[in-house]
């Protein structure tokens, strides 16, 4: 049985931690190494993690000399903390875990079974919205979908889980809130020792990894038997300056590193229209996020250097990868984001990441 290293990243997740940690202890997969990382939380959650890491029951449950707690002195970001945890772990598989996820007891077992297929580098479970076992089981994510205009979304999001995404399938990639990655794949796609790009800080880091893995020929499998519940989302979207700014810049950093110039130009009309719509929405809703364009310019030389490494090692031709890029429903997008924009987090409210 191959060991699984769970890397749980916490930033002010006090309200979510008890249920998440309990679901970890209740997993029926026996060989789990647990790395806990706190990004300088100020809500009392570090004390919860310290107590859990030292509790005899937890130390008996998890493999090796774990749980291990790494307490950072600052919020270094999701990507850097995740790389920190991966380097401190030793399992054949690595599972990043958000504190706002609660797993079914068989979640990790089902993910590992799905990972045994040929060429599988990552696995997505069926993430449903909170609360667990709610009627309808609305889907949060059943993997990633990427579009020709270079937007992406969670597959099946908002659909009733009882009737949608019922079958195992190959998907473009997986949501990093509770994904399973082969360590062999992570080592294969790392750039300058980074599994997840630390220039991203947070957001889109999982999609960037999806894309790099695809370029190297790795597959991602969606496993509907792996059930978990993710507190993100709900009826609307909680937005903040941090979320908007990083989402805006990281989408383009991902494209800059991984995309084919030929196919990007072929889809330029849709890409341009989408960019104008997104920039206009930000101007109205969160103009303070627009300076992310300055971040793009500042980071461009580093992204181009990473691109040279990634593209020199690619095994899959652009025309084959392009088949994963789906047509985009602009009408649905406008209804979803213009008419039901969700809630902006007030200044000073902290994001989990």
N, C-alpha and C positions, 0 to 999 in steps of 0.2 A: 504493500500500500504506500503510495507516494505521499510524503508530507506536504501539507499546505501551510503557507505562512500568511496569516491575516495581519494586515497593517491598518490599524484604526487611527485615523487622523481626527483630533479633537481641537475645535476652537469655539469656546463658549457654548458647548453642547450639553449643559447641565440637565436640561429638561428631557433630552433624548437618551442620555447615557444608560440609565438603569435598564430600560427595555432592550436596548441594543446589546448590552453586556450579557443580560440574561439569555437572549437568543443565541449568543455565541456559546455560552456554557451548555446549552441544551442541544447543540448540534450532535447528530449521531455519527459523524465522521470522527474517528478516534485520534488521528495524527494531525493535530493543529498546533502550530507554533504561533504565538500571539505577541505582536509588537504594538505597543501603545505609544502614540506620539501626541504631545500637547504643544500647541503653538501659542504659549504665553496667555492662556485663558485667564479671565479676571472674574468669572462668575461662580467660582467655587468648584468647578468640575475637576481641576487638578487633584483636589483632595479625594474625590470619588475614585479617580484613576489610581491614586497611590494606595488607597485602601483595598481596591480590587486586586491590584498587582501583588500585594503582600498577603492576601487572604489564603490560608492553607488549601481551601477547597479549589480555588482557582489555580493554584500552583500544581495541585494534583491533577487537575483536568487537562491542562495544556502541556504540550510536549517540550522537552528540553528544560532549560532553566528559564522558563517563561510563565506568566506574562513579564515582558520587559517594558519598562516605562522610560521614554526619552522625553525630557522636559526642555523645550527650547526657550531661550530667554526673550525671544521676539516672535511675532507672527511672520514666519519666513515664507509663508504661502503653501498651498496644497501640493504643488508639483515638487518643490524642494523637500518638503517633509516626507512625501511619498518615496522619493529617491533615497532619502535617509533611511527610511524603514526597510526598503528593499535590500539595501546594502548591509543592514544589520540582521537580515533574515537568512535562512538556509534552505527553505523548502523547495521542492521541485515545482510547485505552483505558488503564485503570489496572488492574494486577494485583497485589493484595497477595499476599505469599508468606511463609509460615512457613518457618523454617529446617529443620523436620523433614519437608519435602516433597521428593520426587525426581520429576521430570517425564520422561515419555517425550519423545523428541526432537521429535515432532510436536504436543506438547500445546498450545502457544500458537497455532500455525497453525490447529488444529482449533477452538479457542475463538473465534478471530477470525472464521472462516467462519460459525460459528453466530451470532455477534453481528450479522451483516449483515441479519437479518430485520427486518421492519417492527415498530417499537415495542419492540425488544429493548434493555433497559437493562443486563442482566447475564447471565452464562453460568456454568453449573456444569459442570465436567468430571466424569469418573468417578474418584473418589479411592478407592484400594484400600489395604489394610493392608500394612504392612511384613512381611517383606522383599519387594522387587520380584520379580514373576514367580513367587511362591509358588503351589503347586498350589491350585486353587480360587479364587484371586484374591478374597479376602473383601472386600466393600465397606465402606469407611469412610464415604463420603458420595456420594450421587448427587443432591444438592440438599437443600433443607429441606422438611420437612412440619410443618404447624402444626395443632393440635387444638382442639376446642371448649372444652376445659378450660384453654386458653391455655398448654399445654406445647408444646414443639417437639422435633423430633429430626432426625437425618440420614436422609434417604430411603434405603432399602435397606440400612441399616447391619446388618452381620453376615450378610448373604445372600451366597451364592456368586456372584461377579461373572461367571462363565462362563455363567450361566443367568438372571441377574436384571438388570433395568434395561438391556436391550439396545437399546432404541429411543430416538431423540430425543423429548423431551417438554417441554411447558411445566410448570414447577414453581413453587412459591411463592417460593423464593429459593435462595441458594447459600451454601455454607460459605466463610467468608472466608480459609481457609488457603491457597487457591489459586483465587480467583475472578477473573473478568474483568468489569470495570465500564466502561460508556460514560462518558466524561467529561461528555458532555451530560447524562446522567442524574444523575451526582453533583452537578453544578452546580444542576440543577433541584430536587433534594430537600434540599440543604444548609439547615441552620437556623443562623442567626447565624454563618455562615462555617464551620460544622462539618459535614463529610461524615459522619463517625462521631462519635457522641455522646461527648464527652470526660468526662462525668460517669460513664460506665460503667467507665472504666479499661480493662477487658478483659472478654470473655465477653458474649454476646448482642448485641454491637454490630453484627454482621452481620445478625442477625434484625431488629433495629430498622430497619436500612437497607432490608432486604427489604420490610418493612411500609410504610415511607414511600414507597418506589418504587411499590408496588402502589396506594397511595392516589392517586398521581399518574398512574396508568394505564400504567406501564412493565411490560414482560413480562420473565420470566426463563426461559431455555431450558437444558435439560440436554442435553449433547452426549456420548454414550457413546464417541465416537472420541477424545476428549481424555482420555488416561490419565495418572494420577500416583499416587504412593504416599505415604501419610501415616502417620507413626510413632505418632500418637495412638492410644490404645485398646488393641487386642489382645484377649486373652481377658477382661480385666477393666477396671476404671477406676481410674486413679491420681487420688486426690482429695487436696486440701489445704484448709486454712482459707481461703486466698486464693480458690481455685476455688469452694468452697461459698458463701462470703460474697458474692462478686460474682454468681454465678449466681442466688442467691436474690433479691438486690435488683434485679438488672438485668431479670429477667423482669417484675417489677412496674413498673419504670420504663418498659419497652417498652409494656406494656398501658396505663399511665397516659397516655402520649403519643399512642397511635395507635388505641386500641380504640373501638368504638361502645358507649356506655352501654347502649343498648337490647339489643344482642345479648349483651353481657357479662351483663346481668341475666337474659336468657333462658337462659343456660348456667350460672347461678349455682350450682345444686346440684352439678354436676360440678366447677366451679371451687373451691367450698368444700371438698368432699371431698378433692380433690387437695391443697389447701393444708394441710388437717389432716394428711394423710399425709406430706407433705414436711416440715412442721414437726416431726412426731413422729420422723421418720427423722433429722433434724438433731439433735434433742434427744438421741437415743441415740448417734449416730455422731460428731457434731461440734458440740456445744452452743455452742462459741465462735463459731460462724457466725451464731447467732440475733440478735446485736446488729445484723445487717444491717437489721433492722426500724427501728432508730434512723436508719440512713442513709436509708432510704426517707422517713421523716418530714422529715428535714433537707433532702432534695432535692426534696420534693413541690412547693414553690412554683416552683422552676425548671422542673420537668417540666410543670407546668400552663401556665406561660408558653410553653414550647415547643409544648405541645399546641395552644394558641390559634393559633400560626403554622401548624402542620401542618394542622389541621382547616379553617382558613380557605382553604387552597389545595387541598384535596382535590378530585379530579375523579371518583372512583369512589364510588358510593353504598354504604352499609354492607351492604345486602342482597346486592349483587354480590360484595363482598369476602368475605362470610361463607361463600360456597360453597367457599372454600379451606380452611375449618376442618373437619377430619375427625373422625369418632367416635374415641373413645379406648379402647384395649384395656387395662383396668385389671388383668386377670389377668396379662397378659404383663408389665406394668410392675412388679407386685409380685414376680413370679418373677425378673425381671432385676435389680431394685435391692434387694430385701429378701433374697433367697436367694443372690445373687451380687453382693455389694456392691462388690467390688474392693478395692483396697488404699489405705489412707490413707498419704499421704506423711508421714514422720516430721518432727517440728519441726526447722526449719532447712534442710530440703531445698528448693531453689528451683524455682519453676515457670518454664517457658520464656518465658512472657509476663510 
